[in-house]
Amino acid sequence: MQIVITVADFDELKAIAKQILGGETATAPAVTPDPQVIPVLEETPAEPVEAVEESVKAEEPKTYTQAEVRKVLGDLRKAGKKEEVTMLMNSLGYEKFTDIPAELYGEVMEKAREL
């Protein structure tokens, strides 16, 4: 339910408030509907917190540790993809794994998944 009250000034608002609260029994000015008042739209149910958290997680790139990246690249080498791993590191401008900065681990993992 929505109640819209239009008042001329602050004194009129105080008089109405006092009447509503029982402070004075003076008659309040007549309230007429304002045809320009836009009706309130029905409230839509709020999105569950879990859904919001999941969407935020999906937007944030996963961070990897050096150990995680080393393991994945080591497993690829053991699987016979030594040359591909070397090419991946070279494509980033690095010859040794230890030279790759941590901020590129996500990119390394993405490219490793493609191998």
N, C-alpha and C positions, 0 to 999 in steps of 0.2 A: 504494500500500500504506500502511496505517496501523497503527502499533503503539501500543497504549495500555498504560502501566505505572502501576499504582496502588501507591504506597508509603505506609507509615505515618508516616514522618518524614524529615527531611533526612539523617540518618545512613544510613538504609536506601538512600536515593537515591545517596549518595556511594559506598556499597558496590557497588551495581549498576553505577555509572559506572566505577569502578575495574576491575571484572570485565570490562566491555565493552572497556575500553581496554587490558586486559592487565596491569594493575598488581597485582592480587591474584588468587589462584586460589580464594578462598573461595567457597563456594556461595552463590548469591543466593537470596533467598526465592522460593518458588514463585509464579509469576505466573498468576493465574486471570482469565479474562475477566470483565469487569464488565457485567452485563446492562443496567445503566442508561446505558451509554455510547451516545450517539447516533452512528450511522454517518455518516461524512463523505459529503456529497452529491457527485455527480460535478461536476467543474469545468466550467463553461460557457465556451466560447471567449470571449476578451476581444473587446470591440467594437473594430474597427480604429480607429486614431488618426484617420484621415481622416474617418471618420463622426462622431466626437466633435467634431472641429474644425468640420465643416460644420454640426452642430447648434448649436454655440456661435455661429458666424457668423450663422446664421439668426435667433437670438434677439437679437443686437446690432443696433440700428437703424443704417442706413448714415448716415454723416455727409456732408454736402454742403458745398462751398465756395460762397462768394458768387458766384464766376464761373460755377459750374455752374448755380446757381439762376437767375442773371441770363440765361444763355443759353437755358434752357428757357422762361422767361417771355417773353423776347424772340422766340423762335421761335413761341410761341403767338400773340403780338401780330401778328407778320408773317403768320400763317396766318389772320388775320381774327378772332381771339378777344380783341381788345383789351378789350372790355367785360367779358368773363368773367374776364380776368386782374385787372382793376380790382376787380371784385366779390370775387374771391378774397382780394386784399390787404385790402379793406375788411372782409371777414368776420373777419379776424384783428385788426382794429382799427388798420390802418396805411394811410396814403394813398400813401406813397412806398416803393419797394422798399428803399432804403437805410436806412429806419427799422426794418425787420424784423430782430430779433435772430437771431444765428446758430443758437441752440438751436431756432428754429422752422423752419429750412430743411427739415428732414425732413417736417414737416407740410405745408409749402408744396409740396414735390415730390409728396407723395401726392395733394393736391388738384389739382395741375396735371395729373397723369396721368388724373384723372377728366374733365378738360375735353375 
